[in-house]
Amino acid sequence: MSRQAAMRLLVTGASGFVGRAVLRNAAERGWCVRAAVRSPSSPRPPHAHEHVVADLGSADWTTAVHGVDAIIHLAARVHVMRDRSGDPLSEFRRVNVLGTERLAQAAAAAGVHRFVLVSTVKVHGEERDEAYRESDAPAPGEPYGHSKLEAERAVDAVATATGLGVVVVRPPLVYGPGVRANFRAMLKAVDRGIPLPLANVRNRRSMIYVENLADALLACAADARAAGRTYLVSDGEDLSTPEMLRTLAGALGRPSRLFPAPPGALWLARRLPRFGAAARRLIGSLTVDLSKIQAELGWRAPVPVSVGLADTARWFLDRGGGE
């Protein structure tokens, strides 16, 4: 059996949206997978042995990392729309920075060969007309992005001290069956036929289908050339917001009810305290340059964006609105 087929993999955040796709794709490759989850699952994660880690910020990873070849670290405190923490940045740091650093140190001590940290494009920023590249200076705009950048630097320090083979992957918006938050809200709006004033928006947005992200993460875990690298990833087919909404509408069997809005109205929407962040995501551009991972690993997204969006719409319909 080849080393790749015999890979022993630990996936943190294994019960989450991306984690489930990683488990499934790793099992299809014949890998032996250990799933780190926050609480005992019912049913347990398929294709994997379960390891419970109750708190990322204070976990003892010794048992979880024993005997594994590679780790894909997905578990994190993510962006919270209504954050009730008195100090959000401190809580992000406790989980995303300290927890990640402790895991990387345990991995190095256990002789793990590869540590894949799933970061975010948000370490670069929230909006830009030009495509982001890995070499661009980081400019995170909110606590989650700041904490992920600090986590990257923490694992880099562990790698320098120990020789741990670290790979950082920075995805943009991830979508697919099981998606939640803003993307699901957009699906609901299209499905209900809500008119949206976005017909004349001319932005570009990079996204990545969850199965494509899983494929990229497994490539980074297995390919020796990835050690020490940082990669931006996406489907490789950037869409404007109207193009995405029309594609989703077609897949849902609904008309796309888009109408043009005066430029001044869109400008104002971006600056409203309650709606500004959502408006900027719908109106602004955020794209990534894939040339580095393509050149170094030969990676290409296996699933076209049209298929990924259609699969997401089908899941949404099959579950009566994704519930």
Helices and strands as residue ranges (DSSP letters): E 8-12, H 17-28, E 32-37, E 49-52, H 62-65, E 70-73, H 88-92, I 93-98, H 99-110, E 114-118, G 121-123, H 143-162, E 165-170, E 173-175, H 181-191, E 207-209, H 210-222, G 224-226, E 230-232, H 241-252, H 263-269, H 276-283, H 291-297, H 305-318
